[in-house]
């Protein structure tokens, strides 16, 4: 992630929550978090849940049938 993206996220967090990044490790963690968001955005539309139950109730029924 770029420093610009990290700085924008830091500014948003500080504005909304009044919390500033306390040190370089916190800034590095924020950059890692932004990289993770970008990786998930790249997968948008590619993931499917056809093999998964359509609802929580369906998942419960599927588990009950196994037992």
C-alpha positions in Angstrom: 0.0 0.0 0.0 1.1 3.5 -0.6 1.9 6.0 2.1 -0.8 8.2 0.7 -3.5 5.5 1.2 -2.2 4.8 4.7 -2.2 8.5 5.6 -5.8 8.9 4.3 -6.9 6.0 6.4 -5.1 7.3 9.5 -6.8 10.7 9.0 -10.2 9.1 8.6 -9.7 7.0 11.8 -8.6 10.0 13.7 -11.5 12.1 12.5 -14.1 9.5 13.2 -12.8 8.1 16.4 -10.3 10.6 17.8 -7.5 8.0 17.8 -4.1 8.6 16.3 -1.6 5.8 15.4 0.7 5.6 18.4 3.8 4.4 16.6 5.4 2.9 13.5 4.2 -0.6 14.3 0.6 0.7 14.3 1.1 2.3 10.9 2.6 -0.9 9.5 -0.4 -2.8 10.8 -2.7 -0.4 9.1 -0.8 -0.9 5.8 -1.2 -4.6 6.2 -4.9 -4.2 6.9 -5.3 -2.0 3.7 -3.4 -4.7 1.7 -5.8 -7.3 3.0 -8.8 -5.2 2.0 -7.3 -4.8 -1.5 -6.7 -8.6 -1.8 -10.4 -9.3 -0.9 -11.6 -6.6 -3.3 -9.6 -8.4 -6.1 -11.6 -11.6 -5.3 -15.0 -9.9 -5.6 -17.2 -11.7 -8.0 -14.9 -14.7 -8.2 -16.0 -16.5 -5.0 -19.1 -18.7 -5.0 -21.0 -20.3 -2.3 -22.8 -23.0 -4.3 -21.5 -25.7 -2.0 -22.6 -23.9 1.2 -26.0 -24.0 2.8 -28.1 -21.0 1.8 -29.0 -20.0 5.3 -28.1 -20.5 9.0 -31.1 -22.7 9.4 -30.0 -24.9 6.5 -26.6 -25.2 8.0 -28.1 -26.3 11.3 -30.3 -28.9 9.6 -27.3 -30.2 7.6 -25.3 -30.6 10.9 -28.2 -32.3 12.7 -28.5 -34.9 9.9 -24.9 -35.9 10.2 -25.3 -36.6 13.9 
